[in-house]
Amino acid sequence: MIGAIASFSAMAIAGRELGKTIPTFEIMMYRSIIGLLIIVVIGLYYKSLHGIKFTNISFHLGRNIAHFTGQNLWFFAITVAPLAQVIALEFTFPLWVILLSPIFLGETLTKLRLITGIVGFSGVLIITAPWSKDLSFGIVAAGLSAIGFAGSVLFTKHLTKSESTIHILLFMTIIQTVFGFVCSVYDGKITLFSISEIPLVVIIGISGLLAHYCLTTALTLIPAAVVSPLEFVRLPIIALLGFLLYNEPIELTLIIGALLIFISNYTNIISEARSSELDR
């Protein structure tokens, strides 16, 4: 979990710095190219690239449209909005999964899920204050990015029934490299990074895969009910980094809203874990 928290935090800071000169589409393209190279090397080393299936292309496309959109909005948000607010709103994606899974996966929207969703979105309202004149495009983008991440999770749940993680990641990096290139050249040019920005590009490319690997590994070693609160440690770390590096204030509304989002997510995880135990 320490590796996941460090990787996600590093990606946020590197994305903020790189976003000052490189558009988000190019950031996504470079990130996907580096990710593709890493996946191919790992796949060849462990001989896990054989047996690739093309029967789920539509689900791969759906997953990556959702994730690519969400990740672009996220990178845009961290360049124009306070880091802590962006990360807090990112943590709402499980709430969107709760609300959307009955529609796309046929899962039951229980009373507890509905209540936790309401509590979580109450936290969102406290953080974003949509009635305030201070509501920015960055905050809106951060909120919308969570919907994209939730959509990606829903498609991934279907894909994991028949595909390995390495194959899902391979399709992701290939498809998002294409998406990033097409979106980058819409204005007739691609913004190149400078030599001094190479470390930032590498950090973004590696940290995303490393974070998800560490998180997945943690979930295989310890219960999700333990992983979730540990992952939420990322928020105060990001808030502190935002304060130290960018002089971003840590407001009471952020603390209260983030606490409600955490309580909502954690309650749902505990409930799901107990339901799984009863089903065994």
Phi, psi and omega in degrees: 000327177298320178296319180294315181297315180296319182293314179298320180293318179297321179295323180294314181292316179297321178295320177299315182290315182291329181293349178290334183233339184246127177298156184297326180297318178293321177302316179295322179295311180297319179299317183289323179297313179297317178299320179297316179299317180295315181297318180296315180298313180296317180297319179291321182295316182266003179053048184247014181266356180283158177075025179294132182259142178246016182278345182247029183304319182298324178287324176297317178297315179299316180300316186280334171296316179295312183291317180299317178296312180298318182291323176297316178298323180294313179297321177296317184298318184289346178273341186235351183236158177304134185303316183297322179294320179297313181294321178299317179289330176299324182291357178276356184299327175297330178293321177292325176298318179301315184283329184269337183298326175297329182282315188261336181245355180073017179282158183276132175271093183286167180298320180295318178300319180295317180295315180296325176297317179296317179298315180298315181287339171295321175297321177299316180297322179294319181289313186278330183045066184299342178278352184272152176289346182276358179297124185246166176298328180297318179293318178298317179298320179297318178296319180290329179299326179297326178293319177298316178296322178296317177300320178299319179297318181297316178293322181296322178303322179287317185293325183293348177289335185225355184233149178280161180299318182297323179289321178297317179291326178297311177299321181299312183291324178293308183297317183284337171295316178295313178303313182297319180294312181299315181290331181287327185265008182298332180262010175089004180207158176242128179282119180270151177271153180276170179300321181292341181267356180304315179302323180294318179297317180296318179300314180296319182293320184275319188297325180299310179294318182296320180298314181291326177295314180297320181294317179296318178297318179299321181292335177279342184259325182227156183298152178300329180295339177268322181296318185303307179295329177293320178296327182291347175299337179301328183295307178297329177295314179295320179299318179293317178297319178298322179291315184286320185271326187235008178057038179273125183291148175260104188267154181297323180298324177295316181297314181295313180297316180296323179296320178295319178297317179297313180301318180298310181296315184294319178299318180294320180296315179299317180297315180295322180296318179293322178296321180295321179294322180291330182283345183285000000 
